[in-house]
Amino acid sequence: MKTSISLTLLSICLSPLYSIPTFSQSATKTKIEEAYRQFEKDPSLKNGTASLSVFDASTGTPIFQHNQEIGLATASTMKIITASTAFDILGKDFKFKTNLSYTGTIQTDGVLHGDIIIEGSGDPTLGSNRYPETSEEQILNKWIYAIQNAGIKEIKGRIIGDDSRYQGYKVPGGWIWSDIGNYYGAGVSSLNWRENAVGVVFTPNDALGKPATIQKLTADLSYVKITNEVTTGKNGSGDNVYAYSGPYATNIYIRGTYGSDLKKTIEISVPDPAYDVAFQLTKALKNVGIKTAESPSNSKAISTTEISRHLLDTHESPDLASIIYWFNQKSINLYGEALLKAIAYQTAQKTETSEGASFIQKYWENKLQINSSELNNQDGSGLSPQNRVTTAAMTKIMQYAQSQSWFPEFYKSLPEYNNMKMKSGTIGGALGYTGIQNNSTGEKFTFTLLVNNYTGSTSAMRKRMFTLLDALK
């Protein structure tokens, strides 16, 4: 009898200790379920698909899942997968290196009988103004000093942008024509420059429908023909300007409308970044009195016969943590493609986007048992409309990131929307968010919400998604 009473008392005493987290988790699940039911009733999803996965961040236990096994277009939420893989494989301290070298010999009179070669290894920040040490002016001045310091006063050759490591300048397969001529659709090579983009400043016309003229470019692109077909749009119509070009194009077409009250620099992609950096260095050298005998070139000017190179300077990029910060904060597609190629090259000397995408699939299949059909990625940035990833897979990777030494840097890179730390993604008909959230009772969640083929405006769908995600607060 005493034993029975003791056990009963013990059970009463212990039960609250176990029921508190169970009750809390149950209450949270109920809250999310109710919010999701309201969300999926909206007419904007009548012909669309929505998926939500929410995990307990402490245990990895799913709290709520719906359509979690259906692969959906990710848009830029793909970037958290690329970033996590890059941190794991390359390490947060990884840096790209760009070598400045010369071939041939320097005569006693300062004449170089050879070429100056800029050899890239895939650095996406070279010439970028996001970091003080990487700006175009800073890099060119450093290279000019290195050339002058070597005693070179004249070059009986040319400046060559060596982008041969990845076999030249390429755009990932599946990217669409209306994207690749614009800054967000810029391709990638082993010698990227100024984020492979240039700004175009327009002056709108006083009359609607009349040409909006190009006032200036933010960099000299005089070696490319630009055909401007942009017209002036009405007040409030904003930026509807699109550039059309591709790798190694010699003509860029710019079309669309530029709002009459708009004050914005339009950014377009550069058709040949390796040539552009060689062109800009040639021009900068001329300004300080160092002439070159031949026109600048990309790696096509390099002989197939290996020629000895003499190192003048090695430029190191910011570390990977700093690159991923801007990658996620500003959703820079170029950074994702550069990281994807770096992962493939560092692990297996592979250079194609498809090879990098395949590596990521296999990596997470081995690491977290995520089937390749759950992580069917075509690029590293999410710009391809052919990407298909499940919310369960993405949330598992977000869950994994928490336990890694690089997580503080990863977490810092996540933008803040709706007072939540999460990466967003927007592409035609697709909108998504993935992140980490603490609620008011101290529970912590990892989550991914993807919506495809919704109707109505993006802003209206975003508002509905925020209302749903408020259930995690």
Sequence and secondary structure as in RCSB ss.txt:
>XXXX:A:sequence
MKTSISLTLLSICLSPLYSIPTFSQSATKTKIEEAYRQFEKDPSLKNGTASLSVFDASTGTPIFQHNQEIGLATA
STMKIITASTAFDILGKDFKFKTNLSYTGTIQTDGVLHGDIIIEGSGDPTLGSNRYPETSEEQILNKWIYAIQNA
GIKEIKGRIIGDDSRYQGYKVPGGWIWSDIGNYYGAGVSSLNWRENAVGVVFTPNDALGKPATIQKLTADLSYVK
ITNEVTTGKNGSGDNVYAYSGPYATNIYIRGTYGSDLKKTIEISVPDPAYDVAFQLTKALKNVGIKTAESPSNSK
AISTTEISRHLLDTHESPDLASIIYWFNQKSINLYGEALLKAIAYQTAQKTETSEGASFIQKYWENKLQINSSEL
NNQDGSGLSPQNRVTTAAMTKIMQYAQSQSWFPEFYKSLPEYNNMKMKSGTIGGALGYTGIQNNSTGEKFTFTLL
VNNYTGSTSAMRKRMFTLLDALK
>XXXX:A:secstr
 HHHHHHHHHHHHHHHHHHHHHHHHHHHHHHHHHHHHHHHTSGGGTT EEEEEEEETTT  EEEEESTTS B  G
GGHHHHHHHHHHHHH TT   EEEEEE SEE TTSEEES EEEE    S TB TTSGGGBHHHHHHHHHHHHHHT
T  EESS EEEE TTTTS B  TT  HHHHTBGGG  B SS  GGGEEEEEEE  SSTTSB EEEEESS  TTSE
EEEEEEEE TT  EEEEEE  TT SEEEEEEEEETT   EEEEE S HHHHHHHHHHHHHHHTT EESS  EEGG
GS SS    EEEEEEE   HHHHHHHHHHTT HHHHHHHHHHHHHHHHS   HHHHHHHHHHHHHHHH   TTTE
E SSSSS  TT EE HHHHHHHHHHHTTSTTHHHHHHHS EETTEEEEEEEETTEEEEEEEEE TTS EEEEEEE
EES  S HHHHHHHHHHHHGGG 
